[in-house]
Amino acid sequence: MPPRVRKIIGSLTLVVWVLAYVYVAAVIGDMLAKTPWWVKLIYFPIAGLAWVLPLKPLLKWMHARDEPSESPDV
């Protein structure tokens, strides 16, 4: 797959992922509104950073180089 196509697909996937993650994290955060302060202190930093971890394979795939192809006269 050409690098340009990988980057387009990866970018669209990234946007969809972030939007879905923000929605879910906000819904959970709203449910925690009446919990003790220490629960929020634990949840919000974790939720604020956890969205990055699943993106590592996607970013690696987006920026992968194609393996060199053999020329027909080799």
PDB file of N, CA, C, O and CB in Angstrom:
ATOM      1  N   MET A   1       0.850  -1.174   0.000  1.00  0.00           N
ATOM      2  CA  MET A   1       0.000   0.000   0.000  1.00  0.00           C
ATOM      3  C   MET A   1       0.895   1.237   0.000  1.00  0.00           C
ATOM      4  O   MET A   1       1.834   1.316   0.792  1.00  0.00           O
ATOM      5  CB  MET A   1      -0.967  -0.002   1.225  1.00  0.00           C
ATOM      6  N   PRO A   2       0.623   2.184  -0.862  1.00  0.00           N
ATOM      7  CA  PRO A   2       1.451   3.384  -0.920  1.00  0.00           C
ATOM      8  C   PRO A   2       1.405   4.177   0.391  1.00  0.00           C
ATOM      9  O   PRO A   2       0.373   4.207   1.062  1.00  0.00           O
ATOM     10  CB  PRO A   2       1.003   4.269  -2.077  1.00  0.00           C
ATOM     11  N   PRO A   3       2.515   4.814   0.753  1.00  0.00           N
ATOM     12  CA  PRO A   3       2.560   5.573   2.010  1.00  0.00           C
ATOM     13  C   PRO A   3       1.468   6.637   2.111  1.00  0.00           C
ATOM     14  O   PRO A   3       0.932   6.876   3.192  1.00  0.00           O
ATOM     15  CB  PRO A   3       3.910   6.230   2.160  1.00  0.00           C
ATOM     16  N   ARG A   4       1.145   7.264   1.007  1.00  0.00           N
ATOM     17  CA  ARG A   4       0.135   8.320   1.048  1.00  0.00           C
ATOM     18  C   ARG A   4      -1.237   7.764   1.443  1.00  0.00           C
ATOM     19  O   ARG A   4      -1.959   8.380   2.226  1.00  0.00           O
ATOM     20  CB  ARG A   4       0.047   9.020  -0.314  1.00  0.00           C
ATOM     21  N   VAL A   5      -1.584   6.617   0.905  1.00  0.00           N
ATOM     22  CA  VAL A   5      -2.871   5.984   1.233  1.00  0.00           C
ATOM     23  C   VAL A   5      -2.883   5.562   2.698  1.00  0.00           C
ATOM     24  O   VAL A   5      -3.888   5.735   3.389  1.00  0.00           O
ATOM     25  CB  VAL A   5      -3.134   4.757   0.315  1.00  0.00           C
ATOM     26  N   ARG A   6      -1.756   5.001   3.178  1.00  0.00           N
ATOM     27  CA  ARG A   6      -1.666   4.621   4.587  1.00  0.00           C
ATOM     28  C   ARG A   6      -1.874   5.829   5.486  1.00  0.00           C
ATOM     29  O   ARG A   6      -2.563   5.735   6.502  1.00  0.00           O
ATOM     30  CB  ARG A   6      -0.310   3.970   4.884  1.00  0.00           C
ATOM     31  N   LYS A   7      -1.294   6.948   5.127  1.00  0.00           N
ATOM     32  CA  LYS A   7      -1.424   8.145   5.961  1.00  0.00           C
ATOM     33  C   LYS A   7      -2.848   8.694   5.946  1.00  0.00           C
ATOM     34  O   LYS A   7      -3.326   9.177   6.972  1.00  0.00           O
ATOM     35  CB  LYS A   7      -0.450   9.220   5.493  1.00  0.00           C
ATOM     36  N   ILE A   8      -3.522   8.633   4.827  1.00  0.00           N
ATOM     37  CA  ILE A   8      -4.908   9.095   4.756  1.00  0.00           C
ATOM     38  C   ILE A   8      -5.806   8.197   5.599  1.00  0.00           C
ATOM     39  O   ILE A   8      -6.610   8.685   6.393  1.00  0.00           O
ATOM     40  CB  ILE A   8      -5.401   9.124   3.292  1.00  0.00           C
ATOM     41  N   ILE A   9      -5.668   6.885   5.428  1.00  0.00           N
ATOM     42  CA  ILE A   9      -6.474   5.936   6.207  1.00  0.00           C
ATOM     43  C   ILE A   9      -6.163   6.084   7.695  1.00  0.00           C
ATOM     44  O   ILE A   9      -7.072   6.098   8.525  1.00  0.00           O
ATOM     45  CB  ILE A   9      -6.210   4.478   5.744  1.00  0.00           C
ATOM     46  N   GLY A  10      -4.896   6.192   8.023  1.00  0.00           N
ATOM     47  CA  GLY A  10      -4.493   6.341   9.424  1.00  0.00           C
ATOM     48  C   GLY A  10      -5.004   7.635  10.038  1.00  0.00           C
ATOM     49  O   GLY A  10      -5.426   7.649  11.194  1.00  0.00           O
ATOM     50  N   SER A  11      -4.970   8.707   9.283  1.00  0.00           N
ATOM     51  CA  SER A  11      -5.461   9.994   9.794  1.00  0.00           C
ATOM     52  C   SER A  11      -6.959   9.951  10.062  1.00  0.00           C
ATOM     53  O   SER A  11      -7.424  10.458  11.083  1.00  0.00           O
ATOM     54  CB  SER A  11      -5.145  11.117   8.804  1.00  0.00           C
ATOM     55  N   LEU A  12      -7.703   9.358   9.163  1.00  0.00           N
ATOM     56  CA  LEU A  12      -9.154   9.238   9.376  1.00  0.00           C
ATOM     57  C   LEU A  12      -9.449   8.343  10.578  1.00  0.00           C
ATOM     58  O   LEU A  12     -10.331   8.649  11.381  1.00  0.00           O
ATOM     59  CB  LEU A  12      -9.845   8.674   8.110  1.00  0.00           C
ATOM     60  N   THR A  13      -8.717   7.247  10.702  1.00  0.00           N
ATOM     61  CA  THR A  13      -8.890   6.357  11.845  1.00  0.00           C
ATOM     62  C   THR A  13      -8.559   7.074  13.143  1.00  0.00           C
ATOM     63  O   THR A  13      -9.259   6.910  14.142  1.00  0.00           O
ATOM     64  CB  THR A  13      -8.015   5.111  11.693  1.00  0.00           C
ATOM     65  N   LEU A  14      -7.501   7.864  13.134  1.00  0.00           N
ATOM     66  CA  LEU A  14      -7.098   8.615  14.316  1.00  0.00           C
ATOM     67  C   LEU A  14      -8.184   9.598  14.744  1.00  0.00           C
ATOM     68  O   LEU A  14      -8.488   9.695  15.933  1.00  0.00           O
ATOM     69  CB  LEU A  14      -5.793   9.360  14.049  1.00  0.00           C
ATOM     70  N   VAL A  15      -8.765  10.316  13.810  1.00  0.00           N
ATOM     71  CA  VAL A  15      -9.815  11.280  14.131  1.00  0.00           C
ATOM     72  C   VAL A  15     -11.036  10.568  14.708  1.00  0.00           C
ATOM     73  O   VAL A  15     -11.605  11.019  15.703  1.00  0.00           O
ATOM     74  CB  VAL A  15     -10.208  12.087  12.879  1.00  0.00           C
ATOM     75  N   VAL A  16     -11.441   9.461  14.092  1.00  0.00           N
ATOM     76  CA  VAL A  16     -12.595   8.706  14.591  1.00  0.00           C
ATOM     77  C   VAL A  16     -12.308   8.181  15.995  1.00  0.00           C
ATOM     78  O   VAL A  16     -13.166   8.262  16.874  1.00  0.00           O
ATOM     79  CB  VAL A  16     -12.942   7.534  13.638  1.00  0.00           C
ATOM     80  N   TRP A  17     -11.113   7.647  16.211  1.00  0.00           N
ATOM     81  CA  TRP A  17     -10.733   7.125  17.520  1.00  0.00           C
ATOM     82  C   TRP A  17     -10.783   8.213  18.588  1.00  0.00           C
ATOM     83  O   TRP A  17     -11.350   8.003  19.660  1.00  0.00           O
ATOM     84  CB  TRP A  17      -9.336   6.514  17.460  1.00  0.00           C
ATOM     85  N   VAL A  18     -10.198   9.363  18.307  1.00  0.00           N
ATOM     86  CA  VAL A  18     -10.160  10.435  19.303  1.00  0.00           C
ATOM     87  C   VAL A  18     -11.571  10.923  19.624  1.00  0.00           C
ATOM     88  O   VAL A  18     -11.894  11.143  20.791  1.00  0.00           O
ATOM     89  CB  VAL A  18      -9.292  11.608  18.803  1.00  0.00           C
ATOM     90  N   LEU A  19     -12.404  11.092  18.622  1.00  0.00           N
ATOM     91  CA  LEU A  19     -13.777  11.534  18.874  1.00  0.00           C
ATOM     92  C   LEU A  19     -14.540  10.515  19.727  1.00  0.00           C
ATOM     93  O   LEU A  19     -15.243  10.894  20.664  1.00  0.00           O
ATOM     94  CB  LEU A  19     -14.513  11.765  17.544  1.00  0.00           C
ATOM     95  N   ALA A  20     -14.405   9.236  19.408  1.00  0.00           N
ATOM     96  CA  ALA A  20     -15.080   8.198  20.188  1.00  0.00           C
ATOM     97  C   ALA A  20     -14.532   8.146  21.618  1.00  0.00           C
ATOM     98  O   ALA A  20     -15.293   7.995  22.573  1.00  0.00           O
ATOM     99  CB  ALA A  20     -14.918   6.826  19.506  1.00  0.00           C
ATOM    100  N   TYR A  21     -13.233   8.270  21.757  1.00  0.00           N
ATOM    101  CA  TYR A  21     -12.614   8.215  23.079  1.00  0.00           C
ATOM    102  C   TYR A  21     -13.051   9.397  23.937  1.00  0.00           C
ATOM    103  O   TYR A  21     -13.361   9.232  25.117  1.00  0.00           O
ATOM    104  CB  TYR A  21     -11.087   8.191  22.953  1.00  0.00           C
ATOM    105  N   VAL A  22     -13.075  10.574  23.351  1.00  0.00           N
ATOM    106  CA  VAL A  22     -13.498  11.762  24.098  1.00  0.00           C
ATOM    107  C   VAL A  22     -14.937  11.605  24.568  1.00  0.00           C
ATOM    108  O   VAL A  22     -15.266  11.954  25.701  1.00  0.00           O
ATOM    109  CB  VAL A  22     -13.354  13.033  23.233  1.00  0.00           C
ATOM    110  N   TYR A  23     -15.793  11.080  23.699  1.00  0.00           N
ATOM    111  CA  TYR A  23     -17.192  10.884  24.072  1.00  0.00           C
ATOM    112  C   TYR A  23     -17.314   9.919  25.255  1.00  0.00           C
ATOM    113  O   TYR A  23     -18.002  10.211  26.233  1.00  0.00           O
ATOM    114  CB  TYR A  23     -17.996  10.356  22.871  1.00  0.00           C
ATOM    115  N   VAL A  24     -16.649   8.781  25.158  1.00  0.00           N
ATOM    116  CA  VAL A  24     -16.731   7.779  26.224  1.00  0.00           C
ATOM    117  C   VAL A  24     -16.121   8.318  27.518  1.00  0.00           C
ATOM    118  O   VAL A  24     -16.694   8.138  28.593  1.00  0.00           O
ATOM    119  CB  VAL A  24     -16.016   6.476  25.800  1.00  0.00           C
ATOM    120  N   ALA A  25     -14.974   8.972  27.426  1.00  0.00           N
ATOM    121  CA  ALA A  25     -14.328   9.524  28.620  1.00  0.00           C
ATOM    122  C   ALA A  25     -15.195  10.606  29.265  1.00  0.00           C
ATOM    123  O   ALA A  25     -15.243  10.709  30.490  1.00  0.00           O
ATOM    124  CB  ALA A  25     -12.947  10.098  28.264  1.00  0.00           C
ATOM    125  N   ALA A  26     -15.877  11.408  28.455  1.00  0.00           N
ATOM    126  CA  ALA A  26     -16.753  12.446  29.010  1.00  0.00           C
ATOM    127  C   ALA A  26     -17.974  11.838  29.690  1.00  0.00           C
ATOM    128  O   ALA A  26     -18.400  12.317  30.741  1.00  0.00           O
ATOM    129  CB  ALA A  26     -17.198  13.411  27.909  1.00  0.00           C
ATOM    130  N   VAL A  27     -18.533  10.800  29.106  1.00  0.00           N
ATOM    131  CA  VAL A  27     -19.693  10.128  29.723  1.00  0.00           C
ATOM    132  C   VAL A  27     -19.283   9.521  31.063  1.00  0.00           C
ATOM    133  O   VAL A  27     -19.997   9.660  32.056  1.00  0.00           O
ATOM    134  CB  VAL A  27     -20.267   9.022  28.777  1.00  0.00           C
ATOM    135  N   ILE A  28     -18.150   8.857  31.088  1.00  0.00           N
ATOM    136  CA  ILE A  28     -17.676   8.276  32.351  1.00  0.00           C
ATOM    137  C   ILE A  28     -17.357   9.391  33.352  1.00  0.00           C
ATOM    138  O   ILE A  28     -17.696   9.278  34.530  1.00  0.00           O
ATOM    139  CB  ILE A  28     -16.419   7.386  32.110  1.00  0.00           C
ATOM    140  N   GLY A  29     -16.720  10.444  32.901  1.00  0.00           N
ATOM    141  CA  GLY A  29     -16.416  11.573  33.773  1.00  0.00           C
ATOM    142  C   GLY A  29     -17.677  12.202  34.355  1.00  0.00           C
ATOM    143  O   GLY A  29     -17.690  12.626  35.511  1.00  0.00           O
ATOM    144  N   ASP A  30     -18.726  12.261  33.559  1.00  0.00           N
ATOM    145  CA  ASP A  30     -20.002  12.795  34.037  1.00  0.00           C
ATOM    146  C   ASP A  30     -20.601  11.879  35.106  1.00  0.00           C
ATOM    147  O   ASP A  30     -21.190  12.357  36.075  1.00  0.00           O
ATOM    148  CB  ASP A  30     -20.990  12.966  32.864  1.00  0.00           C
ATOM    149  N   MET A  31     -20.453  10.587  34.933  1.00  0.00           N
ATOM    150  CA  MET A  31     -20.964   9.644  35.936  1.00  0.00           C
ATOM    151  C   MET A  31     -20.195   9.760  37.253  1.00  0.00           C
ATOM    152  O   MET A  31     -20.714   9.407  38.312  1.00  0.00           O
ATOM    153  CB  MET A  31     -20.878   8.204  35.405  1.00  0.00           C
ATOM    154  N   LEU A  32     -18.973  10.250  37.184  1.00  0.00           N
ATOM    155  CA  LEU A  32     -18.149  10.400  38.383  1.00  0.00           C
ATOM    156  C   LEU A  32     -18.354  11.740  39.081  1.00  0.00           C
ATOM    157  O   LEU A  32     -17.622  12.059  40.018  1.00  0.00           O
ATOM    158  CB  LEU A  32     -16.695  10.240  38.024  1.00  0.00           C
ATOM    159  N   ALA A  33     -19.321  12.522  38.650  1.00  0.00           N
ATOM    160  CA  ALA A  33     -19.521  13.865  39.192  1.00  0.00           C
ATOM    161  C   ALA A  33     -19.773  13.866  40.694  1.00  0.00           C
ATOM    162  O   ALA A  33     -19.347  14.787  41.392  1.00  0.00           O
ATOM    163  CB  ALA A  33     -20.675  14.533  38.490  1.00  0.00           C
ATOM    164  N   LYS A  34     -20.453  12.853  41.194  1.00  0.00           N
ATOM    165  CA  LYS A  34     -20.794  12.836  42.620  1.00  0.00           C
ATOM    166  C   LYS A  34     -19.922  11.886  43.437  1.00  0.00           C
ATOM    167  O   LYS A  34     -20.255  11.546  44.572  1.00  0.00           O
ATOM    168  CB  LYS A  34     -22.239  12.452  42.790  1.00  0.00           C
ATOM    169  N   THR A  35     -18.821  11.469  42.859  1.00  0.00           N
ATOM    170  CA  THR A  35     -17.902  10.599  43.583  1.00  0.00           C
ATOM    171  C   THR A  35     -16.928  11.449  44.387  1.00  0.00           C
ATOM    172  O   THR A  35     -16.816  12.652  44.152  1.00  0.00           O
ATOM    173  CB  THR A  35     -17.139   9.665  42.611  1.00  0.00           C
ATOM    174  N   PRO A  36     -16.228  10.839  45.330  1.00  0.00           N
ATOM    175  CA  PRO A  36     -15.236  11.594  46.116  1.00  0.00           C
ATOM    176  C   PRO A  36     -14.130  12.175  45.226  1.00  0.00           C
ATOM    177  O   PRO A  36     -13.882  11.686  44.124  1.00  0.00           O
ATOM    178  CB  PRO A  36     -14.614  10.687  47.195  1.00  0.00           C
ATOM    179  N   TRP A  37     -13.487  13.207  45.720  1.00  0.00           N
ATOM    180  CA  TRP A  37     -12.470  13.917  44.942  1.00  0.00           C
ATOM    181  C   TRP A  37     -11.304  13.013  44.562  1.00  0.00           C
ATOM    182  O   TRP A  37     -10.711  13.191  43.498  1.00  0.00           O
ATOM    183  CB  TRP A  37     -11.956  15.112  45.724  1.00  0.00           C
ATOM    184  N   TRP A  38     -10.968  12.048  45.410  1.00  0.00           N
ATOM    185  CA  TRP A  38      -9.813  11.204  45.129  1.00  0.00           C
ATOM    186  C   TRP A  38     -10.064  10.257  43.957  1.00  0.00           C
ATOM    187  O   TRP A  38      -9.121   9.852  43.278  1.00  0.00           O
ATOM    188  CB  TRP A  38      -9.442  10.407  46.363  1.00  0.00           C
ATOM    189  N   VAL A  39     -11.342   9.897  43.711  1.00  0.00           N
ATOM    190  CA  VAL A  39     -11.671   9.071  42.554  1.00  0.00           C
ATOM    191  C   VAL A  39     -11.424   9.879  41.274  1.00  0.00           C
ATOM    192  O   VAL A  39     -10.866   9.366  40.304  1.00  0.00           O
ATOM    193  CB  VAL A  39     -13.151   8.575  42.626  1.00  0.00           C
ATOM    194  N   LYS A  40     -11.843  11.131  41.286  1.00  0.00           N
ATOM    195  CA  LYS A  40     -11.614  12.004  40.123  1.00  0.00           C
ATOM    196  C   LYS A  40     -10.121  12.245  39.923  1.00  0.00           C
ATOM    197  O   LYS A  40      -9.639  12.309  38.792  1.00  0.00           O
ATOM    198  CB  LYS A  40     -12.352  13.353  40.297  1.00  0.00           C
ATOM    199  N   LEU A  41      -9.401  12.377  41.028  1.00  0.00           N
ATOM    200  CA  LEU A  41      -7.956  12.595  40.959  1.00  0.00           C
ATOM    201  C   LEU A  41      -7.251  11.419  40.283  1.00  0.00           C
ATOM    202  O   LEU A  41      -6.230  11.600  39.620  1.00  0.00           O
ATOM    203  CB  LEU A  41      -7.382  12.816  42.365  1.00  0.00           C
ATOM    204  N   ILE A  42      -7.782  10.247  40.449  1.00  0.00           N
ATOM    205  CA  ILE A  42      -7.217   9.061  39.794  1.00  0.00           C
ATOM    206  C   ILE A  42      -7.705   8.955  38.345  1.00  0.00           C
ATOM    207  O   ILE A  42      -6.912   8.697  37.441  1.00  0.00           O
ATOM    208  CB  ILE A  42      -7.594   7.781  40.579  1.00  0.00           C
ATOM    209  N   TYR A  43      -9.009   9.153  38.126  1.00  0.00           N
ATOM    210  CA  TYR A  43      -9.606   8.934  36.804  1.00  0.00           C
ATOM    211  C   TYR A  43      -9.111   9.913  35.737  1.00  0.00           C
ATOM    212  O   TYR A  43      -8.686   9.489  34.663  1.00  0.00           O
ATOM    213  CB  TYR A  43     -11.104   9.033  36.906  1.00  0.00           C
ATOM    214  N   PHE A  44      -9.159  11.192  36.018  1.00  0.00           N
ATOM    215  CA  PHE A  44      -8.904  12.168  34.959  1.00  0.00           C
ATOM    216  C   PHE A  44      -7.483  12.146  34.393  1.00  0.00           C
ATOM    217  O   PHE A  44      -7.329  12.263  33.178  1.00  0.00           O
ATOM    218  CB  PHE A  44      -9.193  13.526  35.473  1.00  0.00           C
ATOM    219  N   PRO A  45      -6.446  12.004  35.206  1.00  0.00           N
ATOM    220  CA  PRO A  45      -5.112  11.874  34.577  1.00  0.00           C
ATOM    221  C   PRO A  45      -4.970  10.601  33.738  1.00  0.00           C
ATOM    222  O   PRO A  45      -4.347  10.610  32.676  1.00  0.00           O
ATOM    223  CB  PRO A  45      -4.027  11.887  35.653  1.00  0.00           C
ATOM    224  N   ILE A  46      -5.561   9.502  34.233  1.00  0.00           N
ATOM    225  CA  ILE A  46      -5.483   8.256  33.463  1.00  0.00           C
ATOM    226  C   ILE A  46      -6.246   8.397  32.153  1.00  0.00           C
ATOM    227  O   ILE A  46      -5.746   8.017  31.095  1.00  0.00           O
ATOM    228  CB  ILE A  46      -6.040   7.069  34.282  1.00  0.00           C
ATOM    229  N   ALA A  47      -7.456   8.944  32.223  1.00  0.00           N
ATOM    230  CA  ALA A  47      -8.266   9.132  31.012  1.00  0.00           C
ATOM    231  C   ALA A  47      -7.612  10.127  30.059  1.00  0.00           C
ATOM    232  O   ALA A  47      -7.744  10.002  28.841  1.00  0.00           O
ATOM    233  CB  ALA A  47      -9.678   9.612  31.380  1.00  0.00           C
ATOM    234  N   GLY A  48      -6.920  11.093  30.599  1.00  0.00           N
ATOM    235  CA  GLY A  48      -6.269  12.092  29.761  1.00  0.00           C
ATOM    236  C   GLY A  48      -5.072  11.558  28.993  1.00  0.00           C
ATOM    237  O   GLY A  48      -4.698  12.108  27.957  1.00  0.00           O
ATOM    238  N   LEU A  49      -4.475  10.497  29.493  1.00  0.00           N
ATOM    239  CA  LEU A  49      -3.282   9.942  28.836  1.00  0.00           C
ATOM    240  C   LEU A  49      -3.523   8.610  28.129  1.00  0.00           C
ATOM    241  O   LEU A  49      -2.761   8.240  27.236  1.00  0.00           O
ATOM    242  CB  LEU A  49      -2.193   9.764  29.848  1.00  0.00           C
ATOM    243  N   ALA A  50      -4.559   7.895  28.514  1.00  0.00           N
ATOM    244  CA  ALA A  50      -4.766   6.533  28.011  1.00  0.00           C
ATOM    245  C   ALA A  50      -5.130   6.480  26.529  1.00  0.00           C
ATOM    246  O   ALA A  50      -4.969   5.429  25.909  1.00  0.00           O
ATOM    247  CB  ALA A  50      -5.847   5.859  28.809  1.00  0.00           C
ATOM    248  N   TRP A  51      -5.607   7.555  25.949  1.00  0.00           N
ATOM    249  CA  TRP A  51      -6.009   7.528  24.541  1.00  0.00           C
ATOM    250  C   TRP A  51      -4.807   7.326  23.619  1.00  0.00           C
ATOM    251  O   TRP A  51      -4.966   6.885  22.481  1.00  0.00           O
ATOM    252  CB  TRP A  51      -6.735   8.825  24.172  1.00  0.00           C
ATOM    253  N   VAL A  52      -3.624   7.641  24.099  1.00  0.00           N
ATOM    254  CA  VAL A  52      -2.430   7.566  23.257  1.00  0.00           C
ATOM    255  C   VAL A  52      -1.957   6.126  23.051  1.00  0.00           C
ATOM    256  O   VAL A  52      -1.471   5.782  21.973  1.00  0.00           O
ATOM    257  CB  VAL A  52      -1.310   8.392  23.871  1.00  0.00           C
ATOM    258  N   LEU A  53      -2.095   5.291  24.070  1.00  0.00           N
ATOM    259  CA  LEU A  53      -1.524   3.942  24.016  1.00  0.00           C
ATOM    260  C   LEU A  53      -2.029   3.101  22.847  1.00  0.00           C
ATOM    261  O   LEU A  53      -1.206   2.468  22.185  1.00  0.00           O
ATOM    262  CB  LEU A  53      -1.821   3.226  25.294  1.00  0.00           C
ATOM    263  N   PRO A  54      -3.327   3.053  22.550  1.00  0.00           N
ATOM    264  CA  PRO A  54      -3.772   2.234  21.417  1.00  0.00           C
ATOM    265  C   PRO A  54      -3.340   2.781  20.050  1.00  0.00           C
ATOM    266  O   PRO A  54      -3.440   2.081  19.042  1.00  0.00           O
ATOM    267  CB  PRO A  54      -5.271   2.114  21.447  1.00  0.00           C
ATOM    268  N   LEU A  55      -2.870   4.004  20.016  1.00  0.00           N
ATOM    269  CA  LEU A  55      -2.488   4.597  18.733  1.00  0.00           C
ATOM    270  C   LEU A  55      -1.073   4.235  18.288  1.00  0.00           C
ATOM    271  O   LEU A  55      -0.711   4.473  17.136  1.00  0.00           O
ATOM    272  CB  LEU A  55      -2.611   6.089  18.814  1.00  0.00           C
ATOM    273  N   LYS A  56      -0.282   3.671  19.172  1.00  0.00           N
ATOM    274  CA  LYS A  56       1.099   3.347  18.802  1.00  0.00           C
ATOM    275  C   LYS A  56       1.181   2.422  17.586  1.00  0.00           C
ATOM    276  O   LYS A  56       1.943   2.715  16.664  1.00  0.00           O
ATOM    277  CB  LYS A  56       1.809   2.703  19.978  1.00  0.00           C
ATOM    278  N   PRO A  57       0.421   1.305  17.543  1.00  0.00           N
ATOM    279  CA  PRO A  57       0.486   0.455  16.346  1.00  0.00           C
ATOM    280  C   PRO A  57       0.001   1.170  15.085  1.00  0.00           C
ATOM    281  O   PRO A  57       0.545   0.963  14.000  1.00  0.00           O
ATOM    282  CB  PRO A  57      -0.337  -0.800  16.561  1.00  0.00           C
ATOM    283  N   LEU A  58      -1.019   2.005  15.230  1.00  0.00           N
ATOM    284  CA  LEU A  58      -1.527   2.747  14.075  1.00  0.00           C
ATOM    285  C   LEU A  58      -0.466   3.700  13.531  1.00  0.00           C
ATOM    286  O   LEU A  58      -0.238   3.754  12.323  1.00  0.00           O
ATOM    287  CB  LEU A  58      -2.797   3.529  14.454  1.00  0.00           C
ATOM    288  N   LEU A  59       0.171   4.438  14.406  1.00  0.00           N
ATOM    289  CA  LEU A  59       1.207   5.374  13.964  1.00  0.00           C
ATOM    290  C   LEU A  59       2.405   4.644  13.361  1.00  0.00           C
ATOM    291  O   LEU A  59       3.002   5.107  12.389  1.00  0.00           O
ATOM    292  CB  LEU A  59       1.665   6.244  15.132  1.00  0.00           C
ATOM    293  N   LYS A  60       2.745   3.509  13.943  1.00  0.00           N
ATOM    294  CA  LYS A  60       3.852   2.715  13.388  1.00  0.00           C
ATOM    295  C   LYS A  60       3.504   2.243  11.978  1.00  0.00           C
ATOM    296  O   LYS A  60       4.343   2.290  11.079  1.00  0.00           O
ATOM    297  CB  LYS A  60       4.169   1.496  14.301  1.00  0.00           C
ATOM    298  N   TRP A  61       2.274   1.792  11.788  1.00  0.00           N
ATOM    299  CA  TRP A  61       1.829   1.344  10.469  1.00  0.00           C
ATOM    300  C   TRP A  61       1.787   2.500   9.471  1.00  0.00           C
ATOM    301  O   TRP A  61       2.182   2.347   8.315  1.00  0.00           O
ATOM    302  CB  TRP A  61       0.448   0.691  10.571  1.00  0.00           C
ATOM    303  N   MET A  62       1.306   3.658   9.928  1.00  0.00           N
ATOM    304  CA  MET A  62       1.212   4.818   9.028  1.00  0.00           C
ATOM    305  C   MET A  62       2.585   5.243   8.500  1.00  0.00           C
ATOM    306  O   MET A  62       2.719   5.645   7.344  1.00  0.00           O
ATOM    307  CB  MET A  62       0.551   5.995   9.752  1.00  0.00           C
ATOM    308  N   HIS A  63       3.587   5.149   9.349  1.00  0.00           N
ATOM    309  CA  HIS A  63       4.912   5.649   8.976  1.00  0.00           C
ATOM    310  C   HIS A  63       5.868   4.542   8.546  1.00  0.00           C
ATOM    311  O   HIS A  63       7.069   4.778   8.417  1.00  0.00           O
ATOM    312  CB  HIS A  63       5.514   6.407  10.131  1.00  0.00           C
ATOM    313  N   ALA A  64       5.351   3.346   8.325  1.00  0.00           N
ATOM    314  CA  ALA A  64       6.199   2.235   7.878  1.00  0.00           C
ATOM    315  C   ALA A  64       6.665   2.479   6.447  1.00  0.00           C
ATOM    316  O   ALA A  64       5.949   3.051   5.625  1.00  0.00           O
ATOM    317  CB  ALA A  64       5.439   0.886   7.976  1.00  0.00           C
ATOM    318  N   ARG A  65       7.843   2.043   6.189  1.00  0.00           N
ATOM    319  CA  ARG A  65       8.366   2.142   4.825  1.00  0.00           C
ATOM    320  C   ARG A  65       8.064   0.862   4.093  1.00  0.00           C
ATOM    321  O   ARG A  65       8.102  -0.222   4.675  1.00  0.00           O
ATOM    322  CB  ARG A  65       9.886   2.427   4.820  1.00  0.00           C
ATOM    323  N   ASP A  66       7.766   0.983   2.821  1.00  0.00           N
ATOM    324  CA  ASP A  66       7.542  -0.201   2.003  1.00  0.00           C
ATOM    325  C   ASP A  66       8.862  -0.936   1.822  1.00  0.00           C
ATOM    326  O   ASP A  66       9.928  -0.331   1.709  1.00  0.00           O
ATOM    327  CB  ASP A  66       6.927   0.176   0.630  1.00  0.00           C
ATOM    328  N   GLU A  67       8.758  -2.249   1.798  1.00  0.00           N
ATOM    329  CA  GLU A  67       9.957  -3.031   1.561  1.00  0.00           C
ATOM    330  C   GLU A  67      10.356  -2.866   0.102  1.00  0.00           C
ATOM    331  O   GLU A  67       9.494  -2.791  -0.774  1.00  0.00           O
ATOM    332  CB  GLU A  67       9.736  -4.528   1.919  1.00  0.00           C
ATOM    333  N   PRO A  68      11.654  -2.810  -0.163  1.00  0.00           N
ATOM    334  CA  PRO A  68      12.074  -2.642  -1.546  1.00  0.00           C
ATOM    335  C   PRO A  68      11.629  -3.821  -2.401  1.00  0.00           C
ATOM    336  O   PRO A  68      11.749  -4.981  -2.006  1.00  0.00           O
ATOM    337  CB  PRO A  68      13.587  -2.476  -1.625  1.00  0.00           C
ATOM    338  N   SER A  69      11.122  -3.500  -3.560  1.00  0.00           N
ATOM    339  CA  SER A  69      10.683  -4.573  -4.468  1.00  0.00           C
ATOM    340  C   SER A  69      11.829  -4.924  -5.401  1.00  0.00           C
ATOM    341  O   SER A  69      12.664  -4.089  -5.748  1.00  0.00           O
ATOM    342  CB  SER A  69       9.417  -4.149  -5.285  1.00  0.00           C
ATOM    343  N   GLU A  70      11.836  -6.170  -5.788  1.00  0.00           N
ATOM    344  CA  GLU A  70      12.897  -6.625  -6.686  1.00  0.00           C
ATOM    345  C   GLU A  70      12.575  -6.161  -8.100  1.00  0.00           C
ATOM    346  O   GLU A  70      11.423  -6.188  -8.532  1.00  0.00           O
ATOM    347  CB  GLU A  70      13.057  -8.177  -6.634  1.00  0.00           C
ATOM    348  N   SER A  71      13.580  -5.749  -8.788  1.00  0.00           N
ATOM    349  CA  SER A  71      13.366  -5.359 -10.172  1.00  0.00           C
ATOM    350  C   SER A  71      13.272  -6.635 -11.029  1.00  0.00           C
ATOM    351  O   SER A  71      13.874  -7.652 -10.686  1.00  0.00           O
ATOM    352  CB  SER A  71      14.518  -4.417 -10.677  1.00  0.00           C
ATOM    353  N   PRO A  72      12.528  -6.584 -12.127  1.00  0.00           N
ATOM    354  CA  PRO A  72      12.299  -7.783 -12.938  1.00  0.00           C
ATOM    355  C   PRO A  72      13.576  -8.348 -13.562  1.00  0.00           C
ATOM    356  O   PRO A  72      13.625  -9.536 -13.880  1.00  0.00           O
ATOM    357  CB  PRO A  72      11.309  -7.472 -14.029  1.00  0.00           C
ATOM    358  N   ASP A  73      14.605  -7.524 -13.744  1.00  0.00           N
ATOM    359  CA  ASP A  73      15.796  -8.023 -14.423  1.00  0.00           C
ATOM    360  C   ASP A  73      16.869  -8.532 -13.465  1.00  0.00           C
ATOM    361  O   ASP A  73      18.025  -8.689 -13.858  1.00  0.00           O
ATOM    362  CB  ASP A  73      16.373  -6.941 -15.286  1.00  0.00           C
ATOM    363  N   VAL A  74      16.503  -8.786 -12.233  1.00  0.00           N
ATOM    364  CA  VAL A  74      17.502  -9.277 -11.267  1.00  0.00           C
ATOM    365  C   VAL A  74      17.556 -10.761 -11.302  1.00  0.00           C
ATOM    366  O   VAL A  74      18.332 -11.368 -10.565  1.00  0.00           O
ATOM    367  CB  VAL A  74      17.195  -8.805  -9.851  1.00  0.00           C
TER     368      VAL A  74
END
